[in-house]
Amino acid sequence: MKKILITGASGQLGRSFINNVYGKYHILGTARNLVDGIPFSEGDISDRSFITKIIAEFSPDIIVHFASMTNVDKCEMYKSDANKVNVKPVEWILNVYSGYFVYISTDYVFDGVNGPYLENDQKKPINEYGRTKLKAESLIQSQSMNGLILRTNVLFDYTVWTGASFVNWLVKSLKNRKSITVVTDQFNNPIWTTDLANILIELIEKEVTGLYHTGGDEYISRYEFAKMIAQNFKLDASLILPISTGELNQKAKRPLKGGLKTEKIEDVLGVSSPSLEKALKKIISSE
Ligand SMILES: NC(=O)c1ccc[n+]([C@@H]2O[C@H](COP(=O)([O-])OP(=O)(O)OC[C@H]3O[C@@H](n4cnc5c(N)ncnc54)[C@H](OP(=O)(O)O)[C@@H]3O)[C@@H](O)[C@H]2O)c1
């Protein structure tokens, strides 16, 4: 059985991925907070000795690097931390490891003026999170012949452990009859973490390298997405009120017309992008 090291194992995508690869690989997860039920090594990825020691001891065949500072406003406020967590570890990993390396990037490497984007469209991040993710991509492209960079956008899940997820927040608010505001001017093609995990597993099994985009089959605003979730969960969508991104006065700028075109990955895998509607139905039927 191949050995796979999964950083960011406690995150939204990390957990879904582990659920889907469990039993197929010899797994070691890492994050600062323990994940029950899998072999796990607790530590901070921004500590060079921690990551290099794990790689030396576990000697993975594959590294899937999910760990990242994902709070976009915090990245803007604490730029040095964002670089320590999002960029440096990639450099350290590639210094000591030359096996198959999988990195998850984002549509935030684009400015969001003309999305959805193709892989080779001009990159122009407008916030620190996007800049750090792009720096990590560049390191991989310059140092690793054996790397897969998979850009994705707006991940969603609905499970007990994804406390910060958009779907959890929305469903919980509407169930409590709490009115919420959601932006009408940010567009992406959201993807369910389980669908993304399955795509990743296929790419890993084929040892695909290079740069790919992935996302769901619908290009919609966050507001339309919120309404769609409410309708599927049979909750009162009138509690969702429209707001513009500018009105939120967030620390970091947001790309507005983001999202990713997925023709290249569809060609390689021979399947179309996962359906957003079907993902929501599957989530509800498994409740
Ligand atoms: N969520 C999205 O919509 C989205 C969209 C595009 C791309 N992505 C990318 O997809 C990947 C997974 O995202 P996600 O939504 O699963 O993120 P997430 O839920 O925020 O999880 C982030 C993971 O990184 C770990 N981490 C953060 N700082 C760390 C540190 N200093 N040391 C060790 N581990 C650390 C966290 O664990 P601890 O806090 O326990 O340490 C957690 O396991 C990320 O690379 C992200 O940039 C996400």
PDBQT file of the ligand as one rigid body, heavy atoms in Angstrom, charges set to zero:
ROOT
HETATM    1  N1  LIG A 301     -12.285  26.574   1.325  1.00  0.00    +0.000 N 
HETATM    2  C1  LIG A 301     -12.309  27.027   0.079  1.00  0.00    +0.000 C 
HETATM    3  O1  LIG A 301     -13.330  27.546  -0.390  1.00  0.00    +0.000 OA
HETATM    4  C2  LIG A 301     -11.076  26.901  -0.782  1.00  0.00    +0.000 A 
HETATM    5  C3  LIG A 301     -11.115  27.380  -2.095  1.00  0.00    +0.000 A 
HETATM    6  C4  LIG A 301      -9.965  27.251  -2.893  1.00  0.00    +0.000 A 
HETATM    7  C5  LIG A 301      -8.832  26.633  -2.399  1.00  0.00    +0.000 A 
HETATM    8  N2  LIG A 301      -8.821  26.175  -1.102  1.00  0.00    +0.000 N 
HETATM    9  C6  LIG A 301      -7.584  25.554  -0.611  1.00  0.00    +0.000 C 
HETATM   10  O2  LIG A 301      -7.902  24.204  -0.264  1.00  0.00    +0.000 OA
HETATM   11  C7  LIG A 301      -7.098  23.782   0.836  1.00  0.00    +0.000 C 
HETATM   12  C8  LIG A 301      -7.987  23.194   1.911  1.00  0.00    +0.000 C 
HETATM   13  O3  LIG A 301      -8.928  24.193   2.323  1.00  0.00    +0.000 OA
HETATM   14  P1  LIG A 301      -9.968  23.936   3.492  1.00  0.00    +0.000 P 
HETATM   15  O4  LIG A 301     -11.216  24.669   3.156  1.00  0.00    +0.000 OA
HETATM   16  O5  LIG A 301     -10.009  22.501   3.836  1.00  0.00    +0.000 OA
HETATM   17  O6  LIG A 301      -9.257  24.751   4.672  1.00  0.00    +0.000 OA
HETATM   18  P2  LIG A 301      -9.557  24.720   6.222  1.00  0.00    +0.000 P 
HETATM   19  O7  LIG A 301     -10.822  24.022   6.532  1.00  0.00    +0.000 OA
HETATM   20  O8  LIG A 301      -9.360  26.132   6.699  1.00  0.00    +0.000 OA
HETATM   21  O9  LIG A 301      -8.363  23.818   6.760  1.00  0.00    +0.000 OA
HETATM   22  C9  LIG A 301      -7.051  24.304   6.788  1.00  0.00    +0.000 C 
HETATM   23  C10 LIG A 301      -6.176  23.197   7.318  1.00  0.00    +0.000 C 
HETATM   24  O10 LIG A 301      -4.849  23.716   7.444  1.00  0.00    +0.000 OA
HETATM   25  C11 LIG A 301      -4.374  23.450   8.754  1.00  0.00    +0.000 C 
HETATM   26  N3  LIG A 301      -3.462  24.498   9.183  1.00  0.00    +0.000 N 
HETATM   27  C12 LIG A 301      -3.655  25.841   9.156  1.00  0.00    +0.000 A 
HETATM   28  N4  LIG A 301      -2.595  26.445   9.689  1.00  0.00    +0.000 NA
HETATM   29  C13 LIG A 301      -1.723  25.479  10.055  1.00  0.00    +0.000 A 
HETATM   30  C14 LIG A 301      -0.450  25.487  10.659  1.00  0.00    +0.000 A 
HETATM   31  N5  LIG A 301       0.179  26.638  11.002  1.00  0.00    +0.000 N 
HETATM   32  N6  LIG A 301       0.161  24.300  10.905  1.00  0.00    +0.000 NA
HETATM   33  C15 LIG A 301      -0.435  23.146  10.569  1.00  0.00    +0.000 A 
HETATM   34  N7  LIG A 301      -1.628  23.063   9.973  1.00  0.00    +0.000 NA
HETATM   35  C16 LIG A 301      -2.270  24.231   9.742  1.00  0.00    +0.000 A 
HETATM   36  C17 LIG A 301      -5.636  23.454   9.615  1.00  0.00    +0.000 C 
HETATM   37  O11 LIG A 301      -5.453  22.682  10.784  1.00  0.00    +0.000 OA
HETATM   38  P3  LIG A 301      -5.256  23.258  12.249  1.00  0.00    +0.000 P 
HETATM   39  O12 LIG A 301      -5.989  24.556  12.341  1.00  0.00    +0.000 OA
HETATM   40  O13 LIG A 301      -5.781  22.149  13.109  1.00  0.00    +0.000 OA
HETATM   41  O14 LIG A 301      -3.782  23.411  12.378  1.00  0.00    +0.000 OA
HETATM   42  C18 LIG A 301      -6.602  22.724   8.705  1.00  0.00    +0.000 C 
HETATM   43  O15 LIG A 301      -6.409  21.334   8.806  1.00  0.00    +0.000 OA
HETATM   44  C19 LIG A 301      -6.304  25.001   1.281  1.00  0.00    +0.000 C 
HETATM   45  O16 LIG A 301      -5.013  24.913   0.753  1.00  0.00    +0.000 OA
HETATM   46  C20 LIG A 301      -7.034  26.177   0.654  1.00  0.00    +0.000 C 
HETATM   47  O17 LIG A 301      -6.176  27.257   0.368  1.00  0.00    +0.000 OA
HETATM   48  C21 LIG A 301      -9.916  26.286  -0.298  1.00  0.00    +0.000 A 
ENDROOT
TORSDOF 0
